[in-house]
Amino acid sequence: QISMALPDDGPPPPPQAVIFLDCDGVLATSRCLLLEANGADVVLHEEDKWCPMERRCLGELARVVNTVRETHAGVRVGVVLSTTWRRDPDQRQFLVSALTVVGVEVVGDTPVLSSRGEEVMAWLGDHATGTPSGGVKAWIVLDDDKDRHGPGFEAFLSDPSRVVWTILRDVEAPWKEGLTKDAADVCIEKLVGQLTASEAAK
């Protein structure tokens, strides 16, 4: 179990690299619901109120963030919560606490609109330019289900540089795994590629 205490610091300015993070199917996997059967190493809510998160998946997300930081020195990498977990204060705090423990910085939430695609685009519209950090130069959407995002998400579906899916519903095994090493490697490749392109365009 982890402490629910959070730092009192105000929200930081947007980083140059952003991961729009879903939780269900990415960090909270179906294996987490079968703890005794599969022995997954999980982070539990102190009151067992919310679905546990798999430490393996949290570690892979931390590896993405740390690798991008190491590859591009001085670049701030942060997570923006697009998951529905952001809507409940206690569930959001549980998620943010788990991310903080592994060194992943949460820099904000997407607004609540009619679809996740619109929510992501609205956040980018507010933060992509003219910020203290110089604007968002690289971003990806890390999600588990491409069938629910509605208007505003079509461009992401056709743009392989922006989206990493952790669930393939036509393949039986991978959908239980959440954020795997292979999916994390793809996240790193996309973020580093965008940052490199941004620097080359200066």
N, C-alpha and C positions, 0 to 999 in steps of 0.2 A: 504494500500500500504506500501511497505517497502523501505528503503533506498538502493540504488545500490552501496553505498560505501563499499569497502572491505579493510581489514587490509593489510598493506604493508609487513608483515612478509614473509620470504621465506618459501618454502614448508618444513613441518616437516618430520622427519624420519618416516618410516612406523611403524604403531602400531603393537601390538601383536594380536589384533583381528580386522578383516576387514569385512566390508559389501560392496559387489559389488552391486551398486545401479542403478537400472533402474528408470526412472521417470514416463513416460507415463504408466498409469494403476496401478501405485504404489502410487505416490503422486499427479499426475495430473489425476484425474478420470473423467469419462464421466459425472458425476454429476456436475463437475465444469463448463461444457459447457452449463448448463441449470440453471444459477444462479437465475433468477427471478422465475423459476418454482419450484425450490426445496429449495431455501434459504440456500445453503451450505455456510459455513464460509470459505472463500478462501483468498489466498494471490494473489494479482493482480500485474502484471507488470505495472510499472509507465506509460508506453505508450500503455498499452493493446496490446502489440505486440505478447506475447506468452500466451499459455494456462495457466490459473491460477492453483494453487496448493491448495489442501484442507488442512486446518489447522489441522483437526482431524488426517490426515495421517502423517503430519509432527510431530505432538505430539506423535503419536505412535512410530515413528522412534526414536525420542528423548528418549522415555521411554526405548526402547531396549538398546540404548547406555548407558543410566544412570544406568539401572539395572545391566548390565554386569560390569560396573565400580564398582558398589557397591558390587557386589558379589565377584569380584576378585580385591581387593584393589591393586592399583599400575599398573594395566593393562591399556594400552592405547587402546582405541577403536576408529576407524576411518572409514570413508566412502571413497571408491574409485569409481569414476563415470564410470559406464559402459554404461550409457544411451547415446543415440544419441544427447542429449542436450549438451554434452560436446564439440561437434564439432563446434558450433556457439559461439563465444566469449560472445556476449550479452546474449544469452539464458543460457549459462553456468554460467555467473555472476548472473543472476536472481536466478538460482537454488542454487548456493553457498550462496548467501545472505540470502535466506529463511532458509537454513540449519543452517547457523551461528546464526541467530536470536534465534533458538530453542536449541542452544548449541551443534549442531552436527558438528564435525570437518571433513572437506574434506582434505584428505591427498594425493590425486592424481587422475589421470585418467588412464584407460586402453589405450593401444595403439590402433590405428585404423588399423585393419586387416580384413580378409575376413569373419570372423564370431565372434560372441560374445564369444563363447567358447574358440577360439584361443586367443582372446584378454585377457580374464581372466587368462588363463594359462601362457601367456607371462608375464603379470604383476607379477604373483606369482613367476615365474622363476627368475625374476630380484630382488625380495624383500623377498623371503621366508627365506633365510639364510644369515648370515654374515652381518646383518645390525646393526646400532648403538642400535636399540631397542631390539636386540637379535633374530629377525626374527619373521615372522608371525606364530602364534601358533594356530589360529582359524580363519576360514573364512566361509562366506556363500554368495550365490548369491541370491539377492532379485529382482525378475523379474516378469513379467506379462504374458509372452507368450513363451511356451516351443516349439513352432513349427518353430522358425525362427533362431535357433542358429547354425545349421550347424556342420561341422567337428570340433572335439575337445570338443564338449559338451555332447557327449553320456555318458561319465562317470558320469556327474552330474545328468543326468536324472535318472540313476539307483542307485544313492547314496543319500538316503533321509537325510543324515546328512549335506548335503552341499547346498541344494536348497530350497527356499521358494517361492512358486507361489502365486500370489495374485489374479489371474484370473482363473476361471474354466469355460471354454466356454460351457460345457455341463450342467451348472447350471445357470438358468436365472438371479437370483438376485445378487449373490456375485460379478459378474464381474464388476459391477458398483462401488463397494465399495473401491477399492484400498487396502491400508494397514490397515486391521482391527485389533482390539484388539486380536482376536484369532490368526491371522497370526503373529502379533508382539510377542505374547507369544511363538509361535513356533520358531521364530528367537532367542529369549532369551534362550530357552531350548537348541537349537543346539550350540550356541556360548559358553554358560556356560559348556555344556557337553564336548565340544572339549578342552576348557581351563583346565577343571578338569582332563581330560585324559592326557593332556600334562604335567600337574604338577605331576600326579601320576607316569608318566614314567621317571621322573628325577632320 
